[in-house]
Amino acid sequence: MSQTPSHIALSILSATPSAAPADALRILSAAEVQESRRQQGARAGQCTGPQRQWASLEELSEDGEFRAAVSREFPDLADRWDEDPVGRRRFLEIMGASLALAGVAGTAGCARQAPEKIVPYVKPPAGHTPGEAQYFATSMPLAGASLGLLVKSYDGRPIKIEGNPEHPDSLGATDAFAQAALLGLYDPDRSQIVLGAGAVSTWQAFNQALDAALKVEDARGGAGLRILTPAIDSPTLLGQLAAIQARYPQAGWCQYELAAAGLAQIGASLVVKDDEARTYYRLDDANIIVALDADFLHSGPGAVRYAREFAERRRAYSDRPLNRLYAIESTLTGTGAMADHRLALKPSRMPALVAALAHAVGVDLGTTGADAAGKLDKLETQWVTALAADLLANRGKSAVVVGPEQQPTVHAITHLMNERLGNVGATVHYVSADNGKSVSGIRALEGLAKELKDDTVGLLLILGGNPAYNAPANLEFAKLIEKAKFSAHLSLYEDETSAHCDWHLPAAHFLESWGDGRAVDGTLTTRQPLIAPLYEGKTEYELLAAMMRQPQRSNLDIVQQAWRERYQGSDFEGYWRKAIHDGLVADSAPAPYSPTPGDRNGLATADYFQEGVRVKAEADAKTSGAAVIELCLRLDPTIYDGRFANNGWLQELPKPLTKLTWDNAVLLSPATAKGLGLVNEQVVELEHGGRKIRGPVWILPGQADGCATVHLGYGRRAGGKVAKGAGFDAYPLWTSIEPAAPWTVFGVTIRPTADSHKLACTQTHSRMEGRHLARSAPLDEYQRDPAFAKAFSHGVTGGPQRDAHADGHGQDHPHDEPAHDALDHAHADEHGHDHAHPHAHAHADESLFPNWKYSGHAWGMSIDLGSCTGCNACVVACQAENNIPVVGKEQVINDREMHWIRIDRYWEGPEEAPDSTHFQPVACMHCEQAPCELVCPVAATVHSAEGLNDMVYNRCVGTRYCSNNCPYKVRRFNFLQFADETTPSLKLLNNPEVTVRSRGVMEKCTYCVQRIDAARIKETVDGRPLVDGALKTACQQACPAQAIVFGDLNDPNSEVSRRKALPLDYGLLTELNTRPRTSYLAQVRNPNPALEPQEPPA
Amino acid sequence: MTTPDKALVHSSAHGPAHSPDAPPPVLGPGHTLSTVTDKISEIVLTAPPPRSWYVGLAIAFSLVMVLFWAITVLLWRGVGIWGINVPVAWGFAIVNFVWWIGIGHAGTLISAILLLLRQSWRTSINRFAEAMTLFAVSCAGLFPLLHMGRPWFFYWMMPYPNTMGLWPQFRSPLVWDVFAVSTYATVSLLFWYVGLIPDLATLRDRSRHRIGRKIYGMLAMGWRGSALHWHRYETAYLLLAGLATPLVISVHTVVSFDFAVAQVPGWHTTIFPPYFVAGAIFSGFAMVVTLAVPLRSVYGLQDFITERHLDNMAKIMLATGWIVAYGYAMEAFLGWYSGSQPEQYVLWNRLTGPYRYQYWALLTCNIAVPQLMWSRTVRRTGWMLFIVAVLINVGMWQERYIIVVTSLHREFLPSSWGMYAGTRWDWALFIGTIGLFLALLFLFLRLLPMISIFEMRTLVEEEKHGRGAHANHGHKTNPPPDDIAAEGGTAS
């Protein structure tokens, strides 16, 4: 009820009356939005009545009272918070202390709130009940593709992002970035004001300046006009850019996107004529998948869909046969972790191996193929033989996937391989990427840099992106920007690039924008705003319209007009409304496309092997006496290329494999680190070509020996208070000099230093210690004994079985021993049969007392370890849904992270090179006999009538006994006041259906009890029983792999009941008789017998 | 000297002794009723406190300020200023709680159990041991309150009628703790106070200061030393002793349930109750020795707290030390014998894990060092026994640290393993409570008779009459009424 004024002003957009479509998705028509904007304008203009109105922060900041309030209030706060680093988490300190917002809170929020009347709607908006959530379809652009989303909105306030089930890239799920975009929207550090030469300015002033600059270009056909954009997938933007290029024929447009740095394009150009062919996959049709340094399950456009397709073929209990995944990669990724076979290979070996593989499957590479095959070592040869046999046996049903970081030759050979194997058109598809008349990639940026250096650029417009930070270091792009006579930068944050531009323009967040884009397969995708821009942000569309001297055109008008122009039919309004409502245009993906084979001579002469580079570097090293390694630079799994660096949720999200938060590190294999005498957290210096970076070492089993991996995106110098100070900047080694650049750098010298840097890791122990936690078995064992996972569930895990397993660390096959035992145990006990009954638990009949009967619902969850790729989407989804605070690096170091669901990651096999990686999502198990309930002195955690282990925050006095007694350690305690209750924009972020917890209170997974309650209310009101699957927990909904299933155990036909009835079902630590309601499906792997005896690679 | 020795030996639990190495007496030679009274009451009433008292109180008082500071910051900011985390959600607060409660065992044990067992040597140490108990329990009582996330709701642990219609959750050992500790504190306080009444009357009678007379007079509750008074006093004191005796056993048993009832590997053990009680007595006696040795030399009380006392206390420590050692052994054995991998791992982790130094220190302090007390020289030499006792105190603190921290930091799921270390606020609070304990003790020494005057007088009487039949008609605590009358006469 009592929201801050800013919220009421901003919520107009979605609260505007409209004729809503019949179903739950409601669209905002053009008229509606125009109306809302008009109203907003009117409100901002009128200053009558008791309520003090202000149009913008800058207007407010002119106010003397505001100034006084800031000086009066803020320094006190700052003093108090600076007192002790432990006192307030760093996040609060830096995010909540945003000066302007704290000032607003001081004047408008808490101190002297003007009296205001709350009146009901005269005409209530159709289809909208205040306090009831609505969902709107929109999309999130990232790296040249748009992920379809469905955003939950409460009274005009987006509070949760879900995937759009209709959208081909999403299929209802999301990745962690999309989940965290909500915090990006409400981030108080976002740029809020136009800055001209560093001083506060206005859009009007900018438009005047732009007009003057354009006049110069008008005269010379845009010879000095250059536009730099990230990868663009929006047809409307492409149209606008085409129009600009038509008007200024000499103008240049360059796309620079890390994820599309250009290696794939160069690779494609070696074998096909039209190099705009973009590849996408249909992995559910692939029996054999070979990932060549490709982390297709976790990163890149389409990852959400690929995870779904991949997971559909990883279910031994379904009727589709298991696929087999081979991963050949230099650093352990989520995809490598899911692989049945994984080969750790340093980058310099990759081209030879791929060429040999191509040769083996019959690609004609001339003499190169045979040469390459001859250069492989024994293990590599064995791999090539096994892979080739498997691929050839699955012609048209396999897929070779190559990562964007690979060298062009690897891309080229992969195209040829897929073609040769008949995969093109079956599992591998090409779509013509509509790039307009742009140049793109790292080479294109070199061209722009040269033009800037030559002083030929008069007007440089940077539409998003952060080239001053992430352009190749050798270009020294930051300085060059200043050479442009007029430069403007549109960005969500005032970042490194903004500092070098004449104008900084605040960008509208995608949740504040109209727009469009394309899915990976080319499906036309729409974007609509969920909220009016919180600050003065504008979209790229509006800025490009301003370039065309139409600064007054609205975002909606531009997009809608472009759609109208492209529309061929008669009922545009209906078409538009449906597209906005659905979030996409169905069947708009372009037809399958086969690129014309090109002249392959280029491939023959291409530099296949980086051997020469490597050998030379090692020779140099011998003379200099330093150790030399190969360096892989990679996009960060949580903050991407640095654009999400100010997002606390993503900063604190444990990286899938290293489990590090708040930092990047120099990842080294155990053997390499040992050889160099390095230990974790020791700072090393990496040097190449006179450029140096310094960062802490983190030892990652599974990393290829002799190579280091560093994630980009850290070490920000600007762009928000969270971003600054986290990690180290690796971009100094990101160059465009060498052929393998920018992703791979050969001949990097590594020097230890005496410094160390503390890293915040959420899981410091990665061995199961012989405890059967994340259970898995190869397919043949599963076929022998489908209930193998249950064997470890009864009683103590002791005796010879455990010892054998514990000793197995040093052996090749730690699986063997439990496998045999599993067989024996399965015959010895009857438990396997109990699970056919939906109510059964592993130890249901071990009590003297009858089981409690749940008359209504009995909620339960099943998590399929075979599907879970450890992608972290569930973790952020849970954080967004349940108002889980960020605690900051210091608190993570002290093991106080608050995530309700965590993904445990275990390694099996030798320390140096683990045989397998296991992911196990762990949240509250909602034990039937919960150890936490017994020990709470005040009954703050109790069992509900539907079997939930409820946490009553109001009753909790914080003894933390429940946490001690929880064997799963899923309870999270508010050791300090972690929840930010002061920053106004972050208040808007909170889900109103979930309590914000105060200091001193225990919290944990609730099975999203607010969703259960909503479903129960709906069930009662409608008088119809709940349909299975209609109620989803946040983690389940976000999961791309559909690993998590939640539902009613009392319904024998529910998906969760059926999963729990499978022989693969087992509970974690059931020997404690906790009888958890969340159970797991053991993983079934599908190894190739031909490769089995030789692993692991030495 | 030989006669009273024999009498005392005869009266002790050891039965008739014919050893040539007779134990030293419980009261120094040459004391009369007046000298005892003078000696003890002058510390309170006339003699200026020794310089060391001022120094000690100053140090203790500054530590109390540290305590207040630590508590203020804690309440202001929350328990996050401590080192606790998930998995180790309990840390110093619980370690200190258990440690102080353990120390608080000796007083009541000496007063009640040794009274019931008719150990006359208890007389000269029971008063300050009881005071020590009260102060230790006060320190202990702070921790469960402060360690709560929201300490202002501590009263939700009590069963009281409320609008929420909620009672505590009686299955939780923390609720049992509330009752056990508060009952123990109440009975200990009553026991101590009742035992003080005759001496308060003596102070009232001897005090030359008007205000002193008034205060001691009020506290003496009209004690006139009549036979009726003595009769009622005896009855009440015996009843309270009877009440306190089971509490000595129960309080640490219940404290041990905090751990034993939980299913944390390393906690979930049936050996815990007896092993905790033995450990508590062990540490309690160690603390009595730690205090008694400096006291007797500073105040010249070697005649009252004799080598005999040190010897007896050392023997008790030796005996309980062995029970504790047995507890460790059984804990380890059962961990292994359970066949439960996490339980076995706890044992292994204690021996070789990151907290191994603390574990080995604990074994050294609590098992190896006490073996020195097999030597009579160590038992009867003040400074030697003092060192042993201090080390036992350190060892017992380590024991609680090991139990709380090493069990939690690596339990069932290796993914959730973590490390724990106290922060400066943890230490400030711990040291602060030591300051509080010492400050209260210094005030007690100054304001109340640290040794029971009237009970010491009975020892004089016994010594004077030197009867061997003493053991037969029991230990009489009331001196002849005429002595009291004489005392009253001199004072007035």
Interface residues (C-beta under 8 A of the other chain):
Chain A: D84 V86 G87 Q763 T764 H765 S766 R767 M768 E769 G770 R771 L773 V796 T797 G798 G799 R802 Q891 N894 D895 R896 R902 D904 R905 Y906 Q920 V922 P931 L934 V935 C936 P937 V938 A939 R955 C956 V957 G958 T959 R960 Y961 S963 N964 N965 P967 Y968 K969 R971 R972 F973 N974 F975 L976 Q977 R999 G1000 V1001 M1002 L1068 L1069 E1071 L1072
Chain B: R77 G78 V79 G80 I81 G83 I84 N85 V86 P87 V88 A89 W90 H147 M148 G149 R150 P151 F153 F154 W156 M157 L166 W167 P168 Q169 R171 S172 P173 L174 V175 V178 D258 V261 A262 Q263 V264 S338 G339 S340 Q341 P342 Q344 Y345 L408 R410 E411 F412 L413 P414 S415 S416 W417 G418 M419 T423
